[in-house]
Amino acid sequence: MRERLYRWFLRAWRHVPRGARRRLVRALSPSFTVGSICVIERPDGAVLLVKHIYRSDWGIPGGLLKRGEEPADAARREVAEEVGLAIELVGEPAVVVEPRLQRVDLVFRARPRLLAELESVRPRSAEIEQVRWFAPGELPRLQPETATALVALARAAAQGRAASSSLLED
């Protein structure tokens, strides 16, 4: 009986105009914030970290997408706003979903577009207190979402290498 009712509902749903379906789904579904964050690496492997004025641990540049903004554009915009650095995104982003916090982060790897700008990196936003490059083995205490982002990027890179090697073996 339950399955018949469900099938009837799905058939009826097909006749509801698309815009109305979208509004109804959005009204009934949990909402999530979506952010773009960047792990920026220098050629020597050092990573750029920022210290937000409202947090005690170190993090990475990034922030929420504006309505209609592409994630890659948001990543570049946030980095420019926070530390004044033009970046080049590398590869596809890793995705981190935090259901409890209702947050989705797209984690991009990036590198500075111009090496001459490396020394001019400084806080450009009221929310950023400090900016510093850290060698991979000398990372300070990180914000939880930054640690999660680094793990997600490492996993994505490992999966990409595994997929590439299995394609080569076929």
C-alpha positions in Angstrom: 0.0 0.0 0.0 2.8 2.4 0.9 4.6 1.8 -2.3 1.5 2.4 -4.4 0.9 5.7 -2.6 4.5 6.7 -3.3 4.2 5.8 -7.0 1.0 7.8 -7.2 2.8 10.8 -5.6 5.7 10.5 -8.1 3.4 10.4 -11.1 1.5 13.5 -9.8 4.8 15.2 -9.0 5.8 14.9 -12.7 2.8 17.3 -13.6 3.8 20.0 -11.1 5.5 22.9 -12.9 9.3 22.8 -12.5 9.5 26.2 -10.7 7.0 25.1 -8.1 8.8 21.8 -7.6 12.1 23.7 -7.1 10.5 26.1 -4.5 8.8 23.2 -2.7 12.0 21.2 -2.5 14.0 24.2 -1.3 11.4 25.0 1.4 11.4 21.5 2.7 15.1 20.7 2.4 17.7 21.7 4.9 19.8 24.6 3.8 23.6 24.6 3.7 26.1 27.4 3.4 28.7 26.9 0.6 32.2 28.2 0.8 35.3 28.2 -1.3 38.6 27.9 0.6 42.2 27.7 -0.8 45.3 25.9 0.2 47.9 28.1 -1.4 51.4 26.6 -1.9 54.7 28.3 -2.9 57.1 26.5 -5.2 59.1 25.3 -2.1 56.0 23.7 -0.6 55.3 26.3 2.1 51.5 26.9 2.7 49.9 30.3 3.3 47.9 30.4 6.5 45.9 33.2 8.0 44.9 34.0 11.5 41.4 35.4 11.8 40.8 38.1 14.4 37.9 36.1 15.8 39.6 32.7 15.9 42.6 31.5 18.0 44.0 28.9 15.5 45.4 29.3 12.0 43.2 28.8 8.9 43.3 29.2 5.2 41.8 32.0 3.1 38.3 31.6 1.9 34.7 32.4 2.5 31.1 32.0 1.4 29.9 32.2 -2.2 27.8 35.1 -3.2 24.5 34.3 -4.8 25.1 33.1 -8.3 28.9 33.1 -7.9 31.0 30.2 -9.3 33.1 28.5 -6.6 36.4 29.1 -8.4 35.6 32.8 -8.8 34.7 32.9 -5.1 38.0 31.3 -4.2 40.0 33.8 -6.2 37.9 36.7 -4.9 38.3 35.7 -1.2 42.1 35.3 -1.5 42.4 38.7 -3.2 40.2 40.3 -0.5 41.9 38.7 2.5 45.6 38.7 1.5 45.9 40.6 -1.8 47.3 37.7 -3.7 46.4 36.8 -7.3 46.2 33.0 -7.5 46.0 30.2 -10.1 43.8 27.3 -9.1 45.3 23.8 -9.6 43.0 20.9 -10.5 39.5 20.2 -9.3 38.4 21.0 -5.8 37.9 18.5 -3.0 34.4 18.7 -1.4 33.9 18.6 2.4 30.4 18.3 3.7 29.7 19.0 7.3 26.1 17.9 7.9 26.0 18.9 11.5 27.1 22.4 10.7 25.1 22.4 7.4 28.1 23.6 5.5 29.8 22.5 2.3 33.3 23.7 1.5 35.0 23.4 -1.9 38.7 23.1 -1.2 41.0 24.3 -3.9 44.7 23.9 -4.3 46.3 27.1 -5.6 49.6 28.7 -6.3 50.6 32.4 -6.5 50.2 33.7 -10.1 53.3 35.9 -9.7 56.2 34.8 -7.6 57.2 38.5 -7.1 54.0 39.0 -5.0 55.0 36.4 -2.4 56.7 38.9 -0.2 53.9 41.5 -0.4 51.3 39.1 1.1 49.7 40.8 4.1 46.3 41.1 5.7 44.0 43.1 3.5 40.7 42.5 5.4 39.6 43.6 8.9 39.0 39.9 9.7 42.6 38.8 9.1 45.1 39.5 11.9 48.2 37.7 10.5 49.4 36.1 7.3 52.3 33.7 7.2 54.0 31.0 5.1 54.6 27.7 6.9 56.8 24.8 5.8 54.7 21.6 5.5 56.5 20.0 8.6 56.1 23.2 10.7 52.3 23.8 10.6 50.9 25.6 13.7 47.7 24.6 15.5 45.0 24.6 12.8 41.3 25.4 12.8 39.3 22.1 12.5 37.9 23.0 9.1 41.5 23.7 7.8 42.8 20.4 9.0 39.8 18.7 7.4 40.4 20.6 4.2 44.1 19.4 4.1 43.0 15.8 4.6 40.4 16.1 1.9 42.9 17.5 -0.6 45.4 14.7 0.3 42.7 12.0 -0.2 41.6 13.5 -3.5 45.2 13.6 -4.8 45.7 10.0 -3.7 42.5 8.9 -5.4 43.5 10.8 -8.5 46.9 9.0 -8.6 45.2 5.6 -8.0 42.7 6.3 -10.8 45.4 7.4 -13.2 47.5 4.3 -12.5 44.5 1.9 -13.0 43.7 3.6 -16.3 47.3 3.0 -17.4 47.1 -0.6 -16.5 43.9 -1.3 -18.5 
